[in-house]
Amino acid sequence: MHQSRHQDTIELTSDQVRTMSVETLIKHFNLVVKGYKFTTEDIWNVVVAASAQGQAIESAANLSA
């Protein structure tokens, strides 16, 4: 994160927004994935990607596979 030219504005990268979104979802939702292939964070990453791209979760999951 860095300050932009405007004092009250902080610029974030898309990766920073994704990371903060996933961290917030993990903190507030009691979703636990105990799979051998995917983690809870993996699932939330797909949900956030689907939301950001306006896609179905299945489509976002296929793109990240």
Phi and psi restraints in degrees (value plus and minus 20) as a CYANA .aco file:
   2 HIS   PHI    -165.8  -125.8
   2 HIS   PSI     136.1   176.1
   3 GLN   PHI     -95.0   -55.0
   3 GLN   PSI     118.5   158.5
   4 SER   PHI    -108.1   -68.1
   4 SER   PSI    -190.0  -150.0
   5 ARG   PHI     -83.4   -43.4
   5 ARG   PSI     -51.7   -11.7
   6 HIS   PHI    -104.8   -64.8
   6 HIS   PSI     110.0   150.0
   7 GLN   PHI     -78.4   -38.4
   7 GLN   PSI     -55.5   -15.5
   8 ASP   PHI    -111.2   -71.2
   8 ASP   PSI     -13.5    26.5
   9 THR   PHI    -131.5   -91.5
   9 THR   PSI     111.1   151.1
  10 ILE   PHI    -135.8   -95.8
  10 ILE   PSI     109.4   149.4
  11 GLU   PHI    -113.0   -73.0
  11 GLU   PSI     114.5   154.5
  12 LEU   PHI    -140.4  -100.4
  12 LEU   PSI     127.8   167.8
  13 THR   PHI    -103.4   -63.4
  13 THR   PSI     143.3   183.3
  14 SER   PHI     -82.7   -42.7
  14 SER   PSI     -53.5   -13.5
  15 ASP   PHI     -87.3   -47.3
  15 ASP   PSI     -58.3   -18.3
  16 GLN   PHI     -85.3   -45.3
  16 GLN   PSI     -60.8   -20.8
  17 VAL   PHI     -84.6   -44.6
  17 VAL   PSI     -64.0   -24.0
  18 ARG   PHI     -80.7   -40.7
  18 ARG   PSI     -66.9   -26.9
  19 THR   PHI     -80.6   -40.6
  19 THR   PSI     -66.2   -26.2
  20 MET   PHI     -86.0   -46.0
  20 MET   PSI     -57.1   -17.1
  21 SER   PHI     -83.4   -43.4
  21 SER   PSI     -67.3   -27.3
  22 VAL   PHI     -83.8   -43.8
  22 VAL   PSI     -63.4   -23.4
  23 GLU   PHI     -80.0   -40.0
  23 GLU   PSI     -60.5   -20.5
  24 THR   PHI     -87.3   -47.3
  24 THR   PSI     -63.3   -23.3
  25 LEU   PHI     -82.6   -42.6
  25 LEU   PSI     -63.8   -23.8
  26 ILE   PHI     -81.3   -41.3
  26 ILE   PSI     -60.5   -20.5
  27 LYS   PHI     -86.3   -46.3
  27 LYS   PSI     -56.7   -16.7
  28 HIS   PHI    -120.7   -80.7
  28 HIS   PSI     -34.0     6.0
  29 PHE   PHI    -139.6   -99.6
  29 PHE   PSI     113.0   153.0
  30 ASN   PHI    -108.0   -68.0
  30 ASN   PSI      45.7    85.7
  31 LEU   PHI    -123.1   -83.1
  31 LEU   PSI     102.4   142.4
  32 VAL   PHI    -144.5  -104.5
  32 VAL   PSI     101.7   141.7
  33 VAL   PHI    -126.8   -86.8
  33 VAL   PSI     102.0   142.0
  34 LYS   PHI    -136.5   -96.5
  34 LYS   PSI      30.5    70.5
  35 GLY   PHI    -113.3   -73.3
  35 GLY   PSI     148.9   188.9
  36 TYR   PHI    -111.9   -71.9
  36 TYR   PSI     -33.6     6.4
  37 LYS   PHI    -125.8   -85.8
  37 LYS   PSI     -55.4   -15.4
  38 PHE   PHI    -146.1  -106.1
  38 PHE   PSI     131.2   171.2
  39 THR   PHI    -126.2   -86.2
  39 THR   PSI     150.5   190.5
  40 THR   PHI     -78.3   -38.3
  40 THR   PSI     -61.2   -21.2
  41 GLU   PHI     -82.9   -42.9
  41 GLU   PSI     -58.9   -18.9
  42 ASP   PHI     -78.5   -38.5
  42 ASP   PSI     -65.2   -25.2
  43 ILE   PHI     -83.3   -43.3
  43 ILE   PSI     -65.7   -25.7
  44 TRP   PHI     -85.1   -45.1
  44 TRP   PSI     -55.4   -15.4
  45 ASN   PHI     -80.1   -40.1
  45 ASN   PSI     -60.3   -20.3
  46 VAL   PHI     -87.0   -47.0
  46 VAL   PSI     -63.0   -23.0
  47 VAL   PHI     -81.9   -41.9
  47 VAL   PSI     -64.6   -24.6
  48 VAL   PHI     -85.3   -45.3
  48 VAL   PSI     -62.6   -22.6
  49 ALA   PHI     -81.5   -41.5
  49 ALA   PSI     -64.3   -24.3
  50 ALA   PHI     -80.7   -40.7
  50 ALA   PSI     -63.7   -23.7
  51 SER   PHI     -84.2   -44.2
  51 SER   PSI     -66.6   -26.6
  52 ALA   PHI     -85.4   -45.4
  52 ALA   PSI     -53.1   -13.1
  53 GLN   PHI    -116.9   -76.9
  53 GLN   PSI     -21.2    18.8
  54 GLY   PHI      44.9    84.9
  54 GLY   PSI      17.2    57.2
  55 GLN   PHI    -134.1   -94.1
  55 GLN   PSI     145.3   185.3
  56 ALA   PHI     -90.9   -50.9
  56 ALA   PSI     132.3   172.3
  57 ILE   PHI     -78.8   -38.8
  57 ILE   PSI     -59.9   -19.9
  58 GLU   PHI     -79.9   -39.9
  58 GLU   PSI     -62.3   -22.3
  59 SER   PHI     -84.0   -44.0
  59 SER   PSI     -64.6   -24.6
  60 ALA   PHI     -84.6   -44.6
  60 ALA   PSI     -56.8   -16.8
  61 ALA   PHI     -86.1   -46.1
  61 ALA   PSI     -59.5   -19.5
  62 ASN   PHI     -86.3   -46.3
  62 ASN   PSI     -54.3   -14.3
  63 LEU   PHI     -91.6   -51.6
  63 LEU   PSI     -50.9   -10.9
  64 SER   PHI    -110.0   -70.0
  64 SER   PSI     -25.8    14.2
